[in-house]
Amino acid sequence: MITKHAFHLVMNNSLNFSVLSLDLLFVLMMFILLKTLSASQFTIGVF
């Protein structure tokens, strides 16, 4: 019973960690995308 509970906790922790990593990755991708878009708009506006 205790081992099953511990396994469940570990699974939950790794699941939360992977979800958190995915969230961070998504935010990073959005940030890069926005920077690229603003940079391209800026160059279009300049030229």
Sequence and secondary structure as in RCSB ss.txt:
>XXXX:A:sequence
MITKHAFHLVMNNSLNFSVLSLDLLFVLMMFILLKTLSASQFTIGVF
>XXXX:A:secstr
 HHHHHHHHHHHHHHHHHHHHHHHHHHHHHHHHHHHHHHHHHHHHH 
